[in-house]
Amino acid sequence: MNRFVLAALLGMSLSGAAFARHHPCRADRMKLCKDVKPGEGRIKACLNDHQADLSPKCKKGIDKYNEMEGEKK
């Protein structure tokens, strides 16, 4: 499950192009981080830099991911 959420947040796809069109931060990533090269946490960092501008759906996805990461520790 953690990989699924991470993939959704970072714009990667575990199940192909259809999944990539529906992840919670896709629109925000395309709008706010369109010039950011994926990899090494750059997109996540960009989204964090633009927290005030994120959609509620994206914020909820990020919160869920962070919660799951906290449970792993």
N, C-alpha and C positions, 0 to 999 in steps of 0.2 A: 504493500500500500504506500509506503514512503516514497518509493521510486515513482509511482503513479502521480502523486501530488507534486513531487519535485519536477517531473517532466512537464506537468501542466503549467507550473509556475514559470519555468524557464523556456517554454515554447518548444520543447522537444516533443517528439511523438513516439510513443511506444506501440501504437497500433495504426500508424499510417496517417495520411493527410486528413482524413475525416476527423480524427481526434484533434489534430492540431488546430482545426477551425473552431473548436468548441471549448478550449480550455479557458479557465476563468480570467486570465490576464492577457489574453491575446490582443484584444483591442487596445488595452493600455500599453502593452509592449510595442505595438505597431505605431501608436501615437507618440509615446514619450521616449521610446528607446530605439527607434527605427534605424539609427546609424550606429548602434552598438553591436560589435561583433560578438556572437555567442561564444561561450566557453570561459572557463576559469572564473566563473561567478560574476561576469560583467553585467549580464542582464539583471540578475538578482540585485546587484549593487545599484544599477540604474533605477529599478523599481523602488528600492529603498530610498533613493535620493528624491523620488517624486511621490512619496507617500501621501502628501496632501492632495495630489491630483488623481489618485487612483479611484477607480469605480468601487462601489460597495461590494460587488461580486468578487473583484480581485482582492480587495482588502480581506474579505472573509477567507478566501483561499490561502492567502499568505498567513493569516492568523492560524488557520488549521495546520498548515505545514509547520509553522514555528512551534505550535503546541505538540505536534508529533515528534519533532526534533528534541524538545525538552524531555519528553517521556523516554527517549533513548538513552539519556545521560544518567 
